[in-house]
Amino acid sequence: MTATEPLVILLDVDDTLLDNDRFAADLSDELERRFGAAERERYWAIYNELRQELGYADYLASLQRFRVGLENHPALLEMSAFVLDYPFEQRLFPGVMETLAHLRTLGRPVILSDGDVVFQPRKVHRAGLWDALHGDVLIYLHKQQMLDGMQQRYPAAHYVMVDDKPQILADMKRLMGARLTTAWVKQGHYAAAAAGLSIDPAPDLEIACIAELRGRKLGDFLQA
């Protein structure tokens, strides 16, 4: 039986621990370089359509649909290497590894991310996060709908959720109540889009970047 932890600190990945906006910009540049601006825009139209359909980002499934009409293009197959071998270790935000080490002194840090079952784990591995957290990684289609499963895997007296999307934090807070402290990292395009919006319930904590958590003590999370 899994022992109950005093504190489990749940961490989103994209635009929380690493700069996924930069990856998307680099992917966009690569698509335009290899296929032209019109095909680049077609890829992102497919991506957005799939995101609405699936509820999460799927870059590989978007490439699968993007191939239609480009089957004989010499650059098509090279795009898989660009995506799967992208140097995500170079896109970690400053201070991430030091922050994870600090959080380990307070509780058990665990990645809790949305995503597909191939590319998102690959990203976590490539960034060095999988090894840094000793495999404490959960990736669901919709993490706020899997809180029971999360708690079964990682039972704890109290939880913290660190994310750049305040609406997901609010959804989780409504479900878990006082057992969850929510921390909004105000970086990335999702956080920028949410600026000025009324979020109910509001995040318990707001930080400008993940490295700010190095200055937090256990009481900061429990009091919030």
C-alpha positions in Angstrom: 0.0 0.0 0.0 1.3 3.5 -0.9 2.2 5.6 2.1 0.4 8.9 2.6 2.7 11.9 2.0 2.4 15.0 4.2 2.5 17.1 1.0 2.4 16.4 -2.7 3.3 19.3 -5.0 1.8 18.9 -8.4 3.5 20.6 -11.3 2.2 21.4 -14.8 4.8 21.2 -17.6 4.1 23.5 -20.6 4.7 27.2 -19.8 5.1 26.2 -16.1 8.4 24.3 -16.1 9.5 24.8 -19.7 8.9 27.4 -22.4 6.4 25.6 -24.7 5.6 28.9 -26.5 9.2 28.9 -27.7 8.8 25.4 -29.0 5.7 26.4 -30.9 7.4 29.4 -32.4 10.4 27.2 -33.5 8.0 24.7 -35.0 6.2 27.4 -36.9 9.5 28.7 -38.3 10.5 25.2 -39.3 7.2 24.6 -41.1 7.5 27.8 -43.0 11.2 27.2 -44.0 10.4 23.7 -45.3 6.9 24.1 -46.8 6.1 27.8 -47.1 3.8 30.2 -45.2 0.5 28.8 -46.6 1.3 25.3 -45.5 2.5 26.6 -42.1 -0.9 28.2 -41.6 -2.6 25.0 -42.7 -0.7 23.0 -40.1 -1.9 25.4 -37.3 -5.4 25.3 -38.6 -5.3 21.5 -38.3 -3.7 21.8 -34.8 -6.5 24.2 -33.6 -9.2 22.0 -35.1 -7.8 18.9 -33.3 -7.4 20.9 -30.1 -11.1 21.7 -30.1 -11.9 18.1 -30.9 -9.6 16.4 -28.4 -9.4 19.1 -25.7 -5.6 19.0 -25.6 -2.6 19.8 -27.8 -1.5 17.0 -30.1 1.4 18.0 -32.4 2.0 14.6 -33.8 -1.7 13.9 -34.7 -1.6 17.3 -36.4 1.4 16.2 -38.5 -0.5 13.1 -39.4 -3.3 15.1 -40.9 -0.9 17.7 -42.3 0.7 15.0 -44.5 -2.3 14.9 -46.8 -1.2 16.4 -50.2 2.4 16.4 -49.1 3.1 12.6 -49.3 6.0 13.0 -51.7 7.5 16.2 -50.2 11.1 15.4 -49.3 10.9 17.3 -46.0 7.8 15.7 -44.7 9.4 12.7 -42.9 12.1 15.0 -41.4 9.4 16.8 -39.4 9.0 13.8 -37.1 12.7 14.1 -36.0 12.3 17.9 -35.5 9.4 17.3 -33.1 10.6 14.2 -31.3 14.2 15.3 -31.0 13.5 18.9 -30.1 16.0 20.1 -27.4 13.5 20.7 -24.6 16.3 20.6 -22.1 17.2 24.0 -23.5 13.7 25.3 -23.0 13.5 24.8 -19.2 12.8 28.1 -17.4 15.7 29.5 -15.3 16.0 27.8 -12.0 13.7 24.9 -12.6 16.1 22.2 -11.4 17.0 24.2 -8.3 13.3 24.8 -7.6 12.5 21.1 -7.9 15.3 20.3 -5.4 13.9 22.9 -3.0 10.4 21.6 -3.4 11.7 18.1 -2.5 12.7 19.4 0.9 9.0 20.5 1.5 7.1 17.5 0.0 7.0 15.2 -3.0 7.0 17.0 -6.3 5.0 15.2 -9.0 4.3 16.3 -12.6 0.6 16.4 -13.5 0.2 17.3 -17.1 -2.4 17.1 -19.9 -1.2 15.6 -23.2 -1.0 12.6 -25.5 0.6 9.3 -24.5 3.6 9.6 -26.9 4.9 13.2 -27.3 4.2 14.6 -23.9 6.2 11.9 -22.1 8.9 12.3 -24.7 9.0 16.0 -23.9 9.3 15.3 -20.2 12.1 12.9 -20.8 14.0 15.2 -23.2 13.8 18.1 -20.8 15.4 16.0 -18.0 12.3 16.3 -15.8 11.5 12.6 -15.7 14.9 11.7 -14.2 14.8 14.8 -11.9 11.5 13.6 -10.4 12.5 9.9 -10.4 9.6 9.0 -12.7 6.9 10.8 -10.6 5.0 11.8 -13.7 1.3 11.7 -14.4 -0.1 12.6 -17.9 -3.8 12.5 -18.5 -6.1 13.8 -21.3 -7.8 16.1 -18.9 -6.0 16.2 -15.5 -8.8 18.0 -13.6 -11.0 15.0 -14.4 -8.5 12.5 -13.0 -8.1 13.8 -9.5 -9.3 10.6 -7.9 -6.8 8.6 -9.9 -4.1 11.1 -9.0 -4.9 10.8 -5.3 -4.8 7.0 -5.5 -1.3 7.1 -7.0 -0.1 9.8 -4.6 -2.1 9.9 -1.4 -1.3 13.0 0.7 -2.6 15.0 3.6 -2.4 18.2 1.4 -1.7 19.0 -2.2 -0.4 22.0 -4.1 -1.1 22.5 -7.8 1.2 24.8 -9.8 -0.1 25.8 -13.3 -0.1 28.6 -15.8 -3.8 28.2 -16.5 -5.9 29.7 -13.7 -9.2 28.2 -14.9 -7.7 24.7 -14.4 -6.6 25.7 -11.0 -10.1 26.9 -10.2 -11.7 23.7 -11.5 -9.4 21.6 -9.3 -10.0 23.9 -6.2 -13.8 23.4 -6.5 -13.3 19.6 -6.5 -10.7 19.3 -3.8 -11.5 22.3 -1.6 -9.2 23.1 1.3 -7.0 20.1 0.7 -5.5 21.9 -2.3 -3.5 25.0 -2.5 -3.4 26.5 -6.0 -0.4 28.5 -7.3 -0.7 30.4 -10.6 2.5 30.9 -12.6 1.9 34.1 -14.6 4.0 33.3 -17.6 3.2 32.1 -21.1 0.4 33.0 -23.5 -2.4 31.3 -21.5 -1.5 33.3 -18.4 -1.4 36.5 -20.5 -4.8 35.8 -22.0 -6.3 35.3 -18.5 -4.9 38.6 -17.1 -7.8 40.7 -15.9 -10.3 37.9 -16.0 -12.4 37.1 -13.0 -11.4 33.6 -11.8 -13.6 31.9 -9.2 -12.2 30.7 -7.0 -9.1 32.8 -7.3 -5.7 31.2 -7.1 -4.3 31.0 -3.5 -0.9 32.1 -4.7 0.4 34.1 -7.6 4.0 34.0 -8.8 5.7 35.5 -11.8 7.9 32.5 -12.6 8.6 29.0 -11.3 11.9 30.0 -9.7 10.0 32.1 -7.2 8.9 28.9 -5.4 12.5 28.6 -4.1 11.7 31.3 -1.7 8.6 29.6 -0.3 8.4 27.6 2.9 6.1 24.8 3.9 3.9 27.2 5.8 3.3 29.4 2.8 1.5 26.5 1.1 -0.4 25.2 4.1 -1.6 28.7 5.3 -2.8 29.5 1.7 
